[in-house]
Amino acid sequence: MVRKLLVAVIAAATVLAVAACATNPATGGHNVVFTSVKGEQEQAKRVHLEIIQFYGLYEDQAVQDYVQSVGAKVAAQTPIANWNFKFFVLDDDEVNAFTPGGGYVYIHRGLMNYLNSEAELASVLGHEIGHDVARHPARTQTRDVLMSVGAVAAAIASGSEAIAQMANIGATAWIQGYGRDNEMEADRLGLEYATKAGYRPEAMAAVFKVLRGQESFELQRAKEEERDPNIYHGVFSDHPAPDARAVQAAQSAAHITTEPPGGWIDNREAYLSTINGLPYGSSREQGIVRDNRFYHEGMGLTVAFPRGWIVHNLRDRLLVYTKKKDALMQITIEKRPEKQSPREYLLAKLRGGSFARGAELSADGMEGYALITRSGSPLDGGEGPVRWAALYREKSVFLIGGASRSSASGAPIDDGIFLSSIQTMRHLKPSEYPLAQPYRLKIVTATATTKVDDYVKNMPDEKFKKEQFELLNGLYPKREPKAGDALKVVE
């Protein structure tokens, strides 16, 4: 699964070379694993620091505490409850959840946007807990892992190996994920533990329905946009949703043959109250993309990109590319060196390469330097040119790279577009600061006359507002809310 890629890459750097045989606490069988329980937990602590550095934690302690309490309730039903499970909400809009093992579980706030009850949250966390119980992370095999965290994130976001290479030129990786059987096992275990904790067992099927709807929409959208679909192989996507027999089996495994006296836990109102105000899309700390212009309040900065290009706002960089993925740009930010000019900085950064067309440049009073390397483009096996630029702003330096097919002159064929975008970088105007604030969820109640069309205007998607609203509320495709339903709207 793609969602395992980032964690597997980080964890691979510290996995032990000598395999050990351990008893699986879920089945009583024996698994070949690559580290002891203590080693896995210590490794997870190291991985945690890198994950948090890359993604950042969502800065709302009430949300963090809520997810921790739900996860702990489910983890308490496992044979490894003494692992002292820790649950974290990442400040990222991917529809994703994962575990590197060792009792550390992460859910992206992007996935929380699409869940509709505490029981659904419990099923997602239970699935990841199931991986830990079965020691799947400890058994993950990796080899030839050279790709950086940023490059992996680029590959996940874009579905393009070339764009991943742009994030870390020359990097390659081979990852073997957990596999279908392991995912099915995590489903079974997670469903059992969530059910033992009292959560409505059908909630896991509801999560499948939400994610299947997103996949169906992506296929529809890709067809209309005449491109290949970017199918996200996220949580639960490698296997079918549990049917009634699976739900019954989970209840049996939990030794529950009838509904608990107090009824199954769903807690829809509590969950929706918790996510009321949650950012939809990028957060203020990450910066906001509106109509292909990027705004960042903290840096007081904005930059524009060609209309129609895809803008991915990752934690450590901006990746921008055409729908055909035949031209791309990335922008990263680093600490400004004290005694280097922009030219000296850029030459040192790209040392060992062959350069051409070096020249000073400026943008909104920021001094900089730009040049072209004769090779290094990820779009043609490293043989083509790349436009590079560095802009100094206060204590920071913006490093910008652009690549496309080579022109007859030896420059990228889209070099003029790259330079034009670079020179749109400027300080925010006072009137633009509100544009740097994120979209947020607001919970409202449907009436007997409420229609989907009443609430779609603020959806940030330019062309598919209605479909995105339907997906957010479990109404896709073309269903209307019922009177009294709680709805998530975007403001």
C-alpha positions as CSV (number, residue, x, y, z in Angstrom):
1,M,0.0,0.0,0.0
2,V,1.2,3.5,-0.9
3,R,0.3,4.7,2.6
4,K,3.0,2.4,4.1
5,L,5.7,4.0,1.9
6,L,6.7,6.9,4.0
7,V,6.8,5.0,7.3
8,A,8.6,2.0,5.7
9,V,11.3,4.3,4.3
10,I,11.9,6.1,7.6
11,A,11.8,2.8,9.6
12,A,14.1,1.0,7.2
13,A,17.1,3.1,8.2
14,T,17.0,1.5,11.7
15,V,15.6,-2.0,11.1
16,L,17.9,-4.7,12.4
17,A,19.6,-7.0,10.0
18,V,19.2,-10.2,12.0
19,A,15.7,-11.7,12.0
20,A,14.2,-13.1,15.1
21,C,11.2,-15.5,15.7
22,A,8.4,-14.1,17.8
23,T,5.0,-15.4,18.9
24,N,2.1,-13.5,17.3
25,P,-0.1,-12.5,20.3
26,A,-3.1,-12.3,18.0
27,T,-2.9,-15.9,16.6
28,G,-0.5,-17.7,18.8
29,G,1.5,-18.6,15.7
30,H,5.1,-17.7,14.9
31,N,6.2,-14.8,12.8
32,V,9.7,-14.0,11.4
33,V,10.4,-10.4,12.5
34,F,13.4,-8.2,12.1
35,T,13.6,-6.8,15.6
36,S,12.5,-7.6,19.1
37,V,9.5,-5.9,20.7
38,K,11.9,-3.6,22.7
39,G,13.8,-2.8,19.5
40,E,10.6,-2.1,17.6
41,Q,9.4,0.3,20.3
42,E,12.8,2.1,20.4
43,Q,12.8,2.4,16.6
44,A,9.2,3.8,16.7
45,K,10.4,6.5,19.1
46,R,13.1,7.6,16.6
47,V,10.7,7.4,13.7
48,H,8.2,9.5,15.6
49,L,10.6,12.4,15.8
50,E,11.1,12.3,12.0
51,I,7.4,12.0,11.3
52,I,6.5,14.9,13.5
53,Q,9.3,17.0,12.1
54,F,8.1,16.3,8.6
55,Y,4.3,16.6,9.0
56,G,3.9,18.6,12.2
57,L,1.2,17.8,14.8
58,Y,-2.2,19.4,14.5
59,E,-2.1,22.2,17.1
60,D,-5.4,21.6,18.9
61,Q,-4.9,19.7,22.2
62,A,-8.6,18.9,22.6
63,V,-8.6,17.1,19.3
64,Q,-5.4,15.3,20.1
65,D,-6.8,14.2,23.5
66,Y,-10.0,13.0,22.0
67,V,-8.2,10.8,19.5
68,Q,-5.9,9.5,22.2
69,S,-8.9,8.5,24.4
70,V,-10.7,6.7,21.6
71,G,-7.5,4.9,20.5
72,A,-6.6,3.9,24.1
73,K,-10.1,2.4,24.6
74,V,-9.6,0.2,21.6
75,A,-6.0,-0.7,22.4
76,A,-7.0,-1.8,25.9
77,Q,-8.8,-4.8,24.3
78,T,-5.6,-6.2,22.8
79,P,-3.1,-8.7,24.1
80,I,-0.4,-6.0,23.9
81,A,-2.3,-3.2,25.9
82,N,0.9,-2.9,28.0
83,W,2.6,-1.3,25.0
84,N,1.1,2.0,26.1
85,F,-0.2,3.0,22.7
86,K,0.1,6.6,21.6
87,F,-2.1,8.3,19.0
88,F,-1.4,11.5,17.1
89,V,-3.3,13.7,14.7
90,L,-0.9,15.0,11.9
91,D,-1.4,18.4,10.4
92,D,-1.8,17.1,6.9
93,D,-4.8,16.9,4.6
94,E,-4.0,13.5,3.1
95,V,-6.8,10.9,3.6
96,N,-4.5,8.6,5.5
97,A,-3.6,6.7,8.7
98,F,-0.6,4.5,9.5
99,T,1.6,2.9,12.1
100,P,5.4,2.4,12.1
101,G,4.9,-0.2,14.9
102,G,5.9,0.0,18.5
103,G,2.5,1.3,19.6
104,Y,2.7,4.6,17.7
105,V,-0.4,5.3,15.5
106,Y,-1.0,8.4,13.3
107,I,-4.1,9.7,11.6
108,H,-4.0,12.7,9.2
109,R,-6.6,15.3,9.9
110,G,-7.6,15.0,6.2
111,L,-9.1,11.6,7.0
112,M,-10.8,12.9,10.0
113,N,-12.7,15.4,7.8
114,Y,-14.4,12.5,6.0
115,L,-15.3,10.3,9.0
116,N,-18.8,10.7,10.5
117,S,-18.7,9.2,14.0
118,E,-16.5,8.1,16.9
119,A,-17.2,4.5,15.9
120,E,-15.7,5.1,12.5
121,L,-12.7,6.7,14.1
122,A,-12.3,3.7,16.4
123,S,-12.4,1.3,13.4
124,V,-9.6,3.2,11.6
125,L,-7.4,3.3,14.7
126,G,-8.3,-0.4,15.4
127,H,-7.1,-1.3,11.9
128,E,-3.7,0.3,12.7
129,I,-3.6,-1.3,16.1
130,G,-4.2,-4.6,14.4
131,H,-1.0,-4.2,12.4
132,D,0.9,-3.6,15.6
133,V,-0.6,-6.7,17.3
134,A,0.3,-8.9,14.4
135,R,3.8,-7.3,14.2
136,H,3.4,-6.4,10.5
137,P,5.7,-3.3,10.7
138,A,8.4,-5.4,12.3
139,R,8.1,-7.9,9.4
140,T,8.2,-5.2,6.6
141,Q,11.1,-6.0,4.2
142,T,13.0,-3.2,2.5
143,R,16.1,-3.0,0.4
144,D,18.1,-0.4,-1.6
145,V,16.3,2.4,0.4
146,L,17.9,5.7,-0.6
147,M,14.9,8.0,-1.0
148,S,14.4,10.9,1.4
149,V,11.2,11.6,3.3
150,G,10.5,14.6,1.0
151,A,10.9,12.4,-2.1
152,V,8.6,9.8,-0.8
153,A,5.9,12.4,0.0
154,A,6.4,13.7,-3.5
155,A,5.8,10.3,-5.0
156,I,2.7,9.8,-2.8
157,A,1.2,13.2,-3.7
158,S,1.9,13.1,-7.4
159,G,2.0,9.4,-8.4
160,S,5.1,10.2,-10.4
161,E,8.5,8.7,-9.9
162,A,10.0,11.6,-11.9
163,I,8.5,14.2,-9.5
164,A,9.8,12.2,-6.6
165,Q,13.3,12.3,-8.1
166,M,12.9,16.1,-8.4
167,A,12.5,16.2,-4.7
168,N,15.6,14.2,-4.3
169,I,17.5,13.9,-7.6
170,G,18.9,10.4,-8.2
171,A,17.0,8.8,-5.4
172,T,15.5,5.3,-5.8
173,A,13.7,2.9,-3.6
174,W,12.0,-0.4,-3.5
175,I,9.4,-1.1,-0.9
176,Q,7.4,-4.2,-0.2
177,G,4.2,-3.2,1.7
178,Y,2.3,-5.3,4.2
179,G,0.3,-7.1,1.5
180,R,-3.3,-8.0,1.1
181,D,-3.2,-10.9,3.6
182,N,-1.7,-8.6,6.3
183,E,-4.3,-5.9,5.6
184,M,-7.1,-8.4,5.9
185,E,-5.7,-9.6,9.2
186,A,-5.5,-6.0,10.4
187,D,-9.1,-5.5,9.4
188,R,-10.2,-8.6,11.3
189,L,-8.2,-7.7,14.5
190,G,-9.2,-4.0,14.4
191,L,-12.9,-4.9,14.0
192,E,-12.6,-7.4,16.9
193,Y,-10.9,-4.9,19.2
194,A,-13.3,-2.0,18.4
195,T,-16.3,-4.3,18.9
196,K,-14.9,-5.4,22.3
197,A,-14.6,-1.7,23.2
198,G,-18.3,-1.4,22.5
199,Y,-18.2,0.4,19.2
200,R,-20.8,-0.3,16.5
201,P,-19.2,-3.0,14.3
202,E,-20.9,-1.8,11.1
203,A,-18.8,1.4,11.3
204,M,-15.9,-0.1,9.5
205,A,-18.1,-0.8,6.5
206,A,-19.1,2.9,6.6
207,V,-15.5,3.9,6.4
208,F,-15.0,1.6,3.4
209,K,-18.0,3.3,1.7
210,V,-16.6,6.7,2.2
211,L,-13.2,5.8,0.7
212,R,-14.7,3.8,-2.2
213,G,-16.8,6.9,-3.0
214,Q,-13.6,8.9,-3.3
215,E,-12.0,6.3,-5.6
216,S,-15.1,6.3,-7.8
217,F,-15.1,10.1,-8.0
218,E,-11.4,10.2,-8.9
219,L,-12.1,7.8,-11.8
220,Q,-14.9,10.1,-13.0
221,R,-12.8,13.2,-12.6
222,A,-9.8,11.7,-14.4
223,K,-11.9,10.7,-17.3
224,E,-13.4,14.3,-17.7
225,E,-9.9,15.8,-17.4
226,E,-8.5,13.3,-19.9
227,R,-5.7,12.1,-17.6
228,D,-4.8,8.9,-15.8
229,P,-6.6,8.4,-12.4
230,N,-4.5,9.0,-9.3
231,I,-6.0,6.2,-7.3
232,Y,-5.0,6.6,-3.7
233,H,-4.3,3.2,-2.1
234,G,-4.9,4.4,1.4
235,V,-6.4,2.8,4.5
236,F,-8.6,-0.3,3.8
237,S,-8.2,0.1,0.0
238,D,-6.5,-3.2,-0.8
239,H,-9.5,-5.4,0.0
240,P,-13.3,-5.5,0.0
241,A,-15.4,-4.0,2.8
242,P,-16.5,-6.4,5.5
243,D,-19.9,-7.8,4.8
244,A,-22.5,-9.0,7.4
245,R,-20.6,-12.2,7.9
246,A,-17.4,-10.4,8.8
247,V,-19.3,-8.2,11.3
248,Q,-20.9,-11.3,12.8
249,A,-17.5,-12.9,13.1
250,A,-16.1,-9.9,14.8
251,Q,-18.9,-9.9,17.4
252,S,-18.3,-13.6,17.9
253,A,-14.6,-13.1,18.4
254,A,-15.4,-10.4,20.9
255,H,-17.7,-12.8,22.7
256,I,-20.7,-10.5,22.0
257,T,-23.7,-12.3,20.6
258,T,-26.2,-9.6,21.2
259,E,-26.2,-5.8,21.4
260,P,-24.7,-4.5,24.7
261,P,-27.3,-3.4,27.3
262,G,-26.4,0.2,26.7
263,G,-26.4,-0.2,23.0
264,W,-23.5,0.1,20.6
265,I,-21.3,3.2,20.8
266,D,-21.5,5.5,17.8
267,N,-21.1,8.9,19.3
268,R,-21.7,10.8,16.1
269,E,-22.5,14.1,17.9
270,A,-19.4,14.0,20.0
271,Y,-17.2,13.3,17.0
272,L,-18.7,16.0,14.8
273,S,-18.4,18.5,17.7
274,T,-14.7,17.6,18.0
275,I,-14.0,18.2,14.3
276,N,-16.1,21.4,14.1
277,G,-13.5,24.1,13.0
278,L,-11.0,21.5,11.7
279,P,-9.1,22.9,8.6
280,Y,-10.2,21.6,5.3
281,G,-7.2,21.4,2.9
282,S,-4.0,23.1,4.0
283,S,-3.6,24.7,7.4
284,R,-2.4,28.2,8.2
285,E,1.0,26.8,9.2
286,Q,1.4,25.1,5.8
287,G,0.1,28.0,3.7
288,I,-3.0,28.1,1.5
289,V,-3.4,27.6,-2.2
290,R,-6.3,29.5,-3.9
291,D,-6.7,29.7,-7.6
292,N,-3.1,28.5,-8.2
293,R,-1.7,31.3,-6.0
294,F,0.0,30.3,-2.7
295,Y,-0.4,32.4,0.4
296,H,1.6,32.0,3.6
297,E,0.7,34.2,6.6
298,G,3.7,33.4,8.7
299,M,6.1,34.3,6.0
300,G,3.9,37.1,4.7
301,L,4.5,35.8,1.2
302,T,2.6,34.9,-2.0
303,V,3.6,33.3,-5.3
304,A,1.6,32.5,-8.4
305,F,1.8,29.5,-10.8
306,P,0.4,28.8,-14.3
307,R,-3.4,28.3,-14.3
308,G,-4.2,24.6,-14.8
309,W,-1.0,23.4,-13.2
310,I,-1.5,21.2,-10.1
311,V,-0.1,22.6,-6.9
312,H,0.7,20.2,-4.1
313,N,1.5,21.9,-0.8
314,L,3.6,19.5,1.2
315,R,5.0,20.0,4.6
316,D,8.6,20.8,3.4
317,R,8.0,22.0,-0.2
318,L,5.7,23.1,-2.9
319,L,5.4,20.8,-5.9
320,V,3.8,22.2,-9.0
321,Y,3.4,20.4,-12.3
322,T,1.3,20.0,-15.4
323,K,-1.5,17.5,-15.7
324,K,0.6,15.5,-18.1
325,K,3.5,15.7,-15.6
326,D,5.9,16.9,-18.4
327,A,6.9,20.1,-16.6
328,L,7.4,20.6,-12.9
329,M,8.6,23.1,-10.3
330,Q,9.5,22.8,-6.6
331,I,10.1,25.4,-4.0
332,T,11.9,24.7,-0.7
333,I,13.0,27.1,2.1
334,E,16.3,26.9,4.0
335,K,18.2,29.0,6.5
336,R,20.0,31.9,4.8
337,P,23.8,31.5,5.1
338,E,25.5,34.4,6.8
339,K,28.4,35.1,4.5
340,Q,27.3,33.9,1.0
341,S,25.7,35.8,-1.8
342,P,22.8,34.2,-3.6
343,R,25.3,33.2,-6.4
344,E,27.7,31.7,-4.0
345,Y,24.9,29.8,-2.2
346,L,23.5,28.4,-5.4
347,L,26.9,27.3,-6.8
348,A,27.7,25.6,-3.5
349,K,24.3,23.9,-3.4
350,L,24.8,22.5,-6.9
351,R,28.5,21.9,-6.7
352,G,29.9,19.4,-9.2
353,G,27.4,20.3,-11.9
354,S,27.9,22.1,-15.2
355,F,26.2,25.5,-15.3
356,A,25.1,28.0,-17.9
357,R,23.2,31.3,-18.1
358,G,24.0,32.5,-14.6
359,A,22.5,35.9,-13.8
360,E,21.3,38.0,-10.9
361,L,17.6,38.3,-10.5
362,S,15.2,40.0,-8.1
363,A,11.6,39.8,-7.1
364,D,9.8,42.3,-5.0
365,G,13.0,43.6,-3.5
366,M,14.4,40.1,-2.8
367,E,17.9,39.6,-4.2
368,G,18.7,36.4,-5.9
369,Y,20.6,34.5,-8.6
370,A,19.5,32.0,-11.3
371,L,21.3,29.5,-13.5
372,I,20.7,26.4,-15.6
373,T,22.4,23.1,-14.9
374,R,23.0,21.2,-18.1
375,S,21.8,17.9,-16.6
376,G,19.9,16.6,-13.6
377,S,16.3,16.7,-14.9
378,P,14.2,13.8,-13.6
379,L,12.0,13.9,-16.7
380,D,14.6,12.3,-19.0
381,G,16.8,10.1,-16.9
382,G,19.0,13.0,-15.6
383,E,20.2,14.1,-19.0
384,G,18.1,17.2,-19.4
385,P,18.6,20.8,-18.0
386,V,17.1,22.2,-14.8
387,R,16.4,25.9,-14.1
388,W,17.5,26.8,-10.6
389,A,17.1,30.0,-8.6
390,A,17.8,31.2,-5.1
391,L,16.0,34.2,-3.5
392,Y,17.1,35.8,-0.2
393,R,14.4,37.1,2.1
394,E,15.3,38.2,5.6
395,K,16.8,35.1,7.3
396,S,15.6,32.6,4.7
397,V,16.5,31.5,1.2
398,F,14.0,30.1,-1.3
399,L,15.4,27.4,-3.5
400,I,13.4,27.0,-6.7
401,G,13.9,24.3,-9.4
402,G,12.1,23.8,-12.7
403,A,12.3,21.0,-15.2
404,S,10.7,20.1,-18.5
405,R,11.8,18.8,-21.9
406,S,15.0,20.3,-23.3
407,S,14.7,23.0,-26.0
408,A,17.1,23.5,-28.9
409,S,18.9,26.2,-26.9
410,G,19.7,23.8,-24.1
411,A,17.3,25.3,-21.6
412,P,14.1,23.7,-20.4
413,I,11.4,24.3,-23.0
414,D,9.2,25.9,-20.2
415,D,12.0,28.1,-18.9
416,G,10.1,31.3,-19.5
417,I,7.2,30.0,-17.5
418,F,9.5,29.1,-14.6
419,L,11.2,32.5,-14.5
420,S,7.8,34.2,-14.7
421,S,6.5,32.3,-11.7
422,I,9.7,33.0,-9.7
423,Q,9.2,36.7,-10.3
424,T,5.6,36.7,-9.0
425,M,7.0,35.9,-5.5
426,R,6.2,38.9,-3.3
427,H,5.2,40.1,0.1
428,L,1.5,39.8,1.1
429,K,-0.6,42.9,0.8
430,P,-2.7,43.8,3.9
431,S,-5.9,42.9,2.1
432,E,-4.5,39.4,1.2
433,Y,-3.9,38.2,4.8
434,P,-7.5,36.8,5.0
435,L,-6.7,34.7,1.9
436,A,-3.9,33.0,4.0
437,Q,-6.5,31.6,6.4
438,P,-7.6,28.0,5.9
439,Y,-11.0,26.8,4.9
440,R,-12.7,25.2,8.0
441,L,-15.5,22.7,8.7
442,K,-18.7,24.0,10.3
443,I,-21.4,21.6,11.5
444,V,-24.9,22.6,10.6
445,T,-28.3,20.8,10.8
446,A,-30.3,20.0,7.7
447,T,-34.0,21.0,7.5
448,A,-36.8,19.5,5.5
449,T,-36.0,21.9,2.6
450,T,-32.2,21.6,2.7
451,K,-30.5,20.6,-0.6
452,V,-26.9,19.9,-1.3
453,D,-26.8,22.9,-3.7
454,D,-27.5,25.2,-0.7
455,Y,-24.1,24.5,0.7
456,V,-21.7,23.8,-2.1
457,K,-20.7,27.4,-3.0
458,N,-17.8,27.6,-0.5
459,M,-16.2,24.3,-1.5
460,P,-12.7,25.2,-2.7
461,D,-12.7,22.8,-5.7
462,E,-13.3,25.0,-8.7
463,K,-15.1,22.5,-10.9
464,F,-16.4,19.7,-8.7
465,K,-17.9,21.6,-5.7
466,K,-21.0,19.4,-5.5
467,E,-19.2,16.1,-5.7
468,Q,-16.6,17.2,-3.0
469,F,-19.5,18.2,-0.7
470,E,-21.2,14.9,-1.2
471,L,-18.0,13.0,-0.4
472,L,-17.4,15.1,2.7
473,N,-20.9,14.1,4.0
474,G,-21.2,10.5,2.8
475,L,-23.8,11.6,0.2
476,Y,-21.8,10.7,-2.9
477,P,-23.2,10.2,-5.5
478,K,-26.2,12.4,-5.8
479,R,-27.9,11.8,-2.5
480,E,-29.7,14.5,-0.5
481,P,-29.6,15.0,3.3
482,K,-32.5,14.2,5.5
483,A,-34.1,16.7,7.9
484,G,-32.2,16.6,11.2
485,D,-28.9,15.3,9.6
486,A,-25.8,17.0,10.8
487,L,-23.9,18.3,7.8
488,K,-20.2,19.4,7.4
489,V,-20.0,22.6,5.4
490,V,-16.9,24.5,4.4
491,E,-16.3,28.2,5.3
